Amino acid sequence: MNVTDLPRSEDIRDLLGLRTRGAGVIVTAFLIAIWVVAAFAVPTASNAWPALIAVALLSVAAVAVVQSAGDPLPTSTTVLLTTSGPVACALALSVAPKLSDTQSLSTWIHGPAIAVFCFMNVRRRRIAPWIGFTGIAIVYAIWGLATDQNPAAIGAIVAIDIAPLATVALFAGRLRPVARATFELRARTIADAAVLSAQSAAAEERTHQVQHLNELARPLLERIASGDDLTGGERLESELLEAHLRDRLRAPLMSSLNLDGPAYRARVRGVDVVSIGDTDASPGEDDWSHDSDAHIDDRVADAVRALATTTLDNASDGQVVVRVSAPTRAIAASVLHRLADGSGVRSEIDQTGHIKSFG
């Protein structure tokens, strides 16, 4: 497994801690601040509603620029945030009085808009904030001309916003390589952890299989190695052990379904038991384990376990074939009991666990 095998989730919010409680506190403080300023500025407006709508619009924009998922910001969100600044300024200035020493808060609305644009820059939108700033400058210029005010004074109001925007743009440019390296390191760490986990699981499974084989086969192998003739019971035990090991290699799913015991008892009674597992795994893969039935539906697993156990326990002769099909097939599993006289009963299990019998 390598880094490209893993889903990439590079969101600058993780690096800057924008998902933390501290970020929520900062956003809340920002919202409180702009509404407090609005409480002093709105009374000077000729109509309060446009100014209040402008503040509400920028409040929503401030939350959206922090909470919106994706890095960079989605295009739709970027467009809405870019237009929020000029629209809010147009609403607030449409009811704002002319500049005077006693009404210095009448043009305050550009400040929160620029704060939103600064965060957009951090969220990997470099051009959109400057487009929004240009829109704000145009709105202020139109307002100044419409109200016959000093162009220099109006220009100074928005010109001061260039400094924070440029500073954040420089910061974001320096941050991106660091963020890229951090995300790459995180992806490699996750990939390495996945590889180590898979290797550990494979080693554990091999140890489990070796212990199981040792418990089953060693006594009989030592008996054969002694050179003494085997008794009839030991020969039968050898045949049963060979059939059991064959099932574990050909259809390990049967062991995970706890069918080893019923199959053993049926073979002792002379029943020919055949297990077939058409699973996604192939012989020799490390992911064959006693939990290999995890990829089939629980309803199917329960139905196969119950039906096969009942059929094996009731069989006294003939042949029992238990087959689990690939998950892509309509018939998830089947159990066939072919009697010695040639007759038989076949039961099929669909992907929902429903059983249908023929015979």
C-alpha positions as CSV (number, residue, x, y, z in Angstrom):
1,M,0.0,0.0,0.0
2,N,1.2,3.5,-0.8
3,V,0.0,7.0,-0.3
4,T,-1.9,7.1,-3.6
5,D,-4.0,4.2,-2.4
6,L,-5.5,6.2,0.3
7,P,-8.3,8.8,0.1
8,R,-6.8,12.3,0.2
9,S,-8.4,14.7,2.7
10,E,-6.3,17.9,2.6
11,D,-8.4,20.5,4.5
12,I,-6.4,23.5,5.8
13,R,-8.9,23.7,8.6
14,D,-7.2,20.7,10.2
15,L,-3.8,22.3,10.1
16,L,-5.1,25.7,11.5
17,G,-7.4,24.1,14.0
18,L,-10.5,25.6,12.6
19,R,-12.5,22.6,13.7
20,T,-11.6,23.1,17.4
21,R,-13.5,24.7,20.2
22,G,-11.0,27.5,20.2
23,A,-11.8,28.4,16.6
24,G,-15.5,28.5,17.5
25,V,-14.7,30.9,20.4
26,I,-12.8,33.2,18.0
27,V,-15.6,33.2,15.4
28,T,-18.1,33.9,18.2
29,A,-16.0,36.8,19.4
30,F,-15.8,38.2,15.9
31,L,-19.6,38.0,15.5
32,I,-20.2,39.7,18.8
33,A,-17.7,42.4,17.9
34,I,-19.4,43.3,14.6
35,W,-22.8,43.4,16.1
36,V,-21.6,45.6,18.9
37,V,-20.1,48.0,16.4
38,A,-23.4,47.8,14.4
39,A,-25.3,48.7,17.6
40,F,-23.5,52.0,17.6
41,A,-23.4,52.6,13.8
42,V,-27.0,51.6,12.8
43,P,-28.7,54.4,14.8
44,T,-26.9,57.0,12.6
45,A,-28.4,55.4,9.4
46,S,-31.4,56.8,7.8
47,N,-33.0,53.3,7.7
48,A,-31.9,50.6,10.0
49,W,-33.0,47.6,8.0
50,P,-30.5,47.7,5.1
51,A,-27.7,48.1,7.6
52,L,-28.9,45.2,9.8
53,I,-29.3,43.0,6.7
54,A,-25.7,43.9,5.7
55,V,-24.4,42.8,9.2
56,A,-26.4,39.6,9.1
57,L,-25.0,38.8,5.6
58,L,-21.4,39.3,6.8
59,S,-22.1,37.2,9.9
60,V,-23.3,34.3,7.7
61,A,-20.2,34.8,5.5
62,A,-17.9,34.7,8.5
63,V,-19.3,31.4,9.6
64,A,-19.3,29.9,6.1
65,V,-15.7,30.7,5.4
66,V,-14.7,28.7,8.5
67,Q,-17.2,25.9,8.4
68,S,-17.3,25.2,4.6
69,A,-15.7,21.8,3.8
70,G,-13.1,21.4,1.1
71,D,-9.7,22.9,0.3
72,P,-9.8,25.1,-1.6
73,L,-13.2,26.4,-0.9
74,P,-16.0,25.1,-3.3
75,T,-16.6,27.4,-6.3
76,S,-20.2,28.1,-5.3
77,T,-19.2,29.1,-1.7
78,T,-16.4,31.3,-3.1
79,V,-18.7,33.2,-5.4
80,L,-21.2,33.8,-2.6
81,L,-18.4,35.0,-0.2
82,T,-16.9,37.2,-2.9
83,T,-20.1,39.0,-3.5
84,S,-21.1,39.2,0.1
85,G,-18.6,42.1,0.8
86,P,-19.7,44.5,-2.0
87,V,-23.4,43.7,-1.4
88,A,-23.2,44.3,2.3
89,C,-21.3,47.5,1.8
90,A,-23.8,48.7,-0.8
91,L,-26.7,48.0,1.6
92,A,-25.0,49.7,4.6
93,L,-23.8,52.8,2.6
94,S,-27.2,53.3,0.9
95,V,-28.5,54.5,4.3
96,A,-25.2,55.8,5.8
97,P,-24.8,59.6,6.4
98,K,-21.9,61.6,5.0
99,L,-18.5,61.4,6.7
100,S,-18.0,63.7,9.7
101,D,-15.9,63.8,12.8
102,T,-18.9,62.8,14.9
103,Q,-20.0,59.9,12.6
104,S,-16.8,58.0,12.1
105,L,-18.6,54.6,12.3
106,S,-20.8,55.3,9.3
107,T,-18.5,53.5,6.9
108,W,-17.4,50.7,9.2
109,I,-18.9,47.9,7.2
110,H,-15.9,47.2,5.0
111,G,-13.9,45.9,7.9
112,P,-15.8,42.7,8.5
113,A,-15.9,42.1,4.8
114,I,-12.1,42.3,4.5
115,A,-11.8,39.9,7.4
116,V,-13.8,37.4,5.5
117,F,-11.7,37.9,2.4
118,C,-8.5,37.3,4.5
119,F,-9.8,33.9,5.5
120,M,-10.7,33.1,1.9
121,N,-7.1,33.6,1.1
122,V,-6.1,31.1,3.7
123,R,-8.6,28.7,2.3
124,R,-6.7,28.7,-1.0
125,R,-8.7,31.3,-2.8
126,R,-6.1,33.9,-3.9
127,I,-7.9,35.8,-6.7
128,A,-11.4,36.0,-5.3
129,P,-10.6,38.2,-2.3
130,W,-9.0,40.8,-4.5
131,I,-12.1,40.8,-6.8
132,G,-14.2,41.3,-3.7
133,F,-12.0,44.1,-2.5
134,T,-12.2,45.7,-5.9
135,G,-16.0,45.5,-5.7
136,I,-16.0,47.2,-2.3
137,A,-13.7,50.0,-3.6
138,I,-16.2,50.5,-6.5
139,V,-19.1,50.6,-4.1
140,Y,-17.4,53.2,-1.9
141,A,-16.4,55.3,-5.0
142,I,-20.0,55.3,-6.2
143,W,-21.3,56.3,-2.8
144,G,-18.7,59.1,-2.5
145,L,-19.7,60.5,-5.9
146,A,-23.4,60.1,-5.2
147,T,-23.1,62.0,-1.9
148,D,-20.6,64.6,-3.2
149,Q,-17.8,63.7,-0.8
150,N,-14.0,64.2,-0.8
151,P,-12.6,61.4,-3.1
152,A,-9.3,61.3,-1.1
153,A,-11.2,60.6,2.1
154,I,-13.3,57.9,0.5
155,G,-10.2,56.3,-1.1
156,A,-8.4,56.3,2.2
157,I,-11.2,54.3,3.8
158,V,-10.7,51.3,1.5
159,A,-7.0,51.7,0.7
160,I,-6.1,50.7,4.3
161,D,-7.5,47.3,3.5
162,I,-4.8,46.5,1.1
163,A,-2.3,45.9,3.9
164,P,-4.1,43.1,5.7
165,L,-5.1,41.5,2.4
166,A,-1.5,41.5,1.1
167,T,-0.1,40.3,4.4
168,V,-2.5,37.4,4.6
169,A,-1.8,36.6,0.9
170,L,1.9,36.4,1.7
171,F,1.2,34.3,4.8
172,A,-1.0,31.9,2.8
173,G,1.7,31.6,0.1
174,R,4.2,30.6,2.8
175,L,1.8,28.3,4.5
176,R,0.8,26.2,1.4
177,P,4.2,24.3,1.0
178,V,4.2,23.6,4.7
179,A,0.6,22.4,4.6
180,R,1.3,20.2,1.6
181,A,4.3,18.6,3.3
182,T,2.3,18.1,6.5
183,F,-0.6,16.4,4.6
184,E,1.9,14.3,2.7
185,L,3.6,13.2,5.9
186,R,0.2,12.4,7.4
187,A,-0.8,10.3,4.4
188,R,2.5,8.4,4.5
189,T,2.1,7.8,8.2
190,I,-1.4,6.4,7.7
191,A,-0.1,4.2,4.8
192,D,2.7,2.9,6.9
193,A,0.4,2.2,9.8
194,A,-2.0,0.3,7.5
195,V,0.9,-1.8,6.1
196,L,2.2,-2.6,9.6
197,S,-1.3,-3.5,10.7
198,A,-1.8,-5.8,7.7
199,Q,1.6,-7.5,8.3
200,S,0.8,-8.0,12.0
201,A,-2.6,-9.5,11.1
202,A,-1.1,-11.8,8.5
203,A,1.6,-12.9,11.0
204,E,-1.0,-13.5,13.7
205,E,-3.1,-15.5,11.3
206,R,-0.2,-17.6,10.2
207,T,0.6,-18.3,13.8
208,H,-3.0,-19.3,14.4
209,Q,-3.0,-21.6,11.4
210,V,0.3,-23.3,12.4
211,Q,-1.0,-23.8,16.0
212,H,-4.2,-25.3,14.6
213,L,-2.4,-27.6,12.2
214,N,0.0,-28.6,15.0
215,E,-2.8,-29.5,17.3
216,L,-4.6,-31.6,14.6
217,A,-1.9,-33.3,12.7
218,R,1.1,-33.7,15.0
219,P,-0.2,-36.6,17.0
220,L,-1.2,-38.6,13.9
221,L,2.1,-37.7,12.1
222,E,4.1,-38.8,15.1
223,R,2.1,-42.1,15.1
224,I,2.9,-42.6,11.4
225,A,6.5,-41.7,11.9
226,S,6.8,-44.4,14.6
227,G,6.6,-47.1,11.8
228,D,3.9,-49.1,13.5
229,D,0.8,-50.2,11.6
230,L,-2.2,-47.9,11.9
231,T,-5.4,-49.3,13.3
232,G,-8.7,-49.0,11.5
233,G,-9.7,-46.2,13.7
234,E,-6.5,-44.3,13.1
235,R,-6.9,-44.8,9.3
236,L,-10.4,-43.4,9.5
237,E,-9.0,-40.5,11.6
238,S,-6.4,-39.8,8.9
239,E,-9.1,-39.7,6.2
240,L,-11.2,-37.3,8.3
241,L,-8.2,-35.1,9.0
242,E,-7.3,-35.0,5.3
243,A,-10.9,-34.0,4.5
244,H,-10.9,-31.3,7.2
245,L,-7.6,-29.8,6.0
246,R,-8.8,-29.9,2.4
247,D,-11.9,-27.9,3.4
248,R,-9.8,-25.3,5.2
249,L,-7.7,-24.8,2.0
250,R,-10.5,-25.0,-0.5
251,A,-13.3,-23.2,1.5
252,P,-11.9,-21.5,4.7
253,L,-15.3,-19.8,4.9
254,M,-16.8,-23.0,6.2
255,S,-14.5,-23.0,9.3
256,S,-15.5,-19.4,10.0
257,L,-19.2,-20.5,9.9
258,N,-18.5,-23.2,12.5
259,L,-19.3,-26.1,10.2
260,D,-16.1,-28.1,11.0
261,G,-17.9,-30.0,13.8
262,P,-21.0,-30.9,11.9
263,A,-18.9,-31.9,8.9
264,Y,-16.7,-34.1,11.0
265,R,-19.7,-35.9,12.6
266,A,-21.3,-36.4,9.2
267,R,-18.1,-37.9,7.8
268,V,-17.9,-40.3,10.8
269,R,-21.3,-41.6,9.8
270,G,-20.0,-42.2,6.2
271,V,-21.4,-39.0,4.6
272,D,-19.3,-37.5,1.8
273,V,-19.0,-33.8,2.7
274,V,-17.8,-31.3,0.1
275,S,-17.3,-27.6,0.9
276,I,-16.9,-25.0,-1.8
277,G,-16.2,-21.3,-1.2
278,D,-16.4,-19.0,-4.2
279,T,-15.2,-16.0,-2.2
280,D,-13.1,-13.0,-3.2
281,A,-10.0,-14.5,-1.8
282,S,-7.7,-16.9,-3.6
283,P,-5.6,-19.7,-2.2
284,G,-2.4,-18.4,-0.6
285,E,-3.7,-14.9,0.3
286,D,-2.7,-13.7,3.8
287,D,-6.2,-12.3,4.4
288,W,-7.7,-15.8,4.8
289,S,-8.7,-16.0,8.4
290,H,-11.3,-17.3,10.8
291,D,-13.1,-14.0,10.3
292,S,-13.2,-14.3,6.5
293,D,-17.0,-14.4,6.5
294,A,-17.1,-10.7,7.4
295,H,-17.6,-9.7,3.8
296,I,-20.9,-11.6,3.4
297,D,-24.2,-10.4,4.8
298,D,-24.9,-11.4,8.3
299,R,-28.3,-12.7,7.2
300,V,-26.7,-15.0,4.6
301,A,-24.1,-16.2,7.1
302,D,-26.7,-17.1,9.7
303,A,-28.9,-18.9,7.1
304,V,-26.0,-20.9,5.7
305,R,-24.8,-21.8,9.2
306,A,-28.3,-23.0,10.3
307,L,-29.2,-24.8,7.1
308,A,-25.8,-26.5,6.7
309,T,-25.7,-27.6,10.3
310,T,-29.2,-29.1,10.2
311,T,-28.5,-30.9,6.9
312,L,-25.2,-32.3,8.1
313,D,-26.6,-33.4,11.5
314,N,-29.5,-35.2,9.8
315,A,-27.5,-36.8,7.0
316,S,-26.7,-40.5,7.4
317,D,-25.5,-41.4,3.9
318,G,-24.9,-39.9,0.5
319,Q,-23.2,-36.6,-0.1
320,V,-23.7,-33.1,1.3
321,V,-22.3,-30.2,-0.8
322,V,-22.2,-26.8,0.9
323,R,-21.3,-23.9,-1.4
324,V,-21.0,-20.2,-0.7
325,S,-21.0,-18.1,-3.9
326,A,-19.4,-14.7,-4.6
327,P,-21.3,-11.7,-3.2
328,T,-22.1,-10.5,-6.8
329,R,-24.3,-13.5,-7.5
330,A,-28.1,-13.6,-6.9
331,I,-27.8,-17.0,-5.1
332,A,-25.5,-16.4,-2.1
333,A,-25.2,-20.0,-1.1
334,S,-26.6,-23.5,-1.6
335,V,-26.8,-26.7,0.3
336,L,-27.3,-30.0,-1.6
337,H,-28.0,-33.3,0.1
338,R,-27.7,-36.1,-2.5
339,L,-28.9,-39.4,-1.0
340,A,-27.4,-42.8,-1.8
341,D,-30.5,-43.8,-3.9
342,G,-29.9,-40.8,-6.3
343,S,-32.6,-38.6,-5.0
344,G,-31.8,-35.4,-3.2
345,V,-32.8,-32.0,-1.8
346,R,-31.2,-28.7,-2.9
347,S,-31.7,-25.5,-0.9
348,E,-30.7,-22.1,-2.2
349,I,-30.1,-18.9,-0.1
350,D,-30.5,-15.5,-1.8
351,Q,-28.6,-12.3,-0.8
352,T,-31.3,-11.5,1.8
353,G,-31.0,-14.8,3.6
354,H,-34.2,-16.3,2.3
355,I,-34.1,-20.0,1.8
356,K,-35.8,-21.9,-1.1
357,S,-35.7,-25.7,-1.3
358,F,-36.1,-28.0,-4.3
359,G,-36.3,-31.8,-4.4
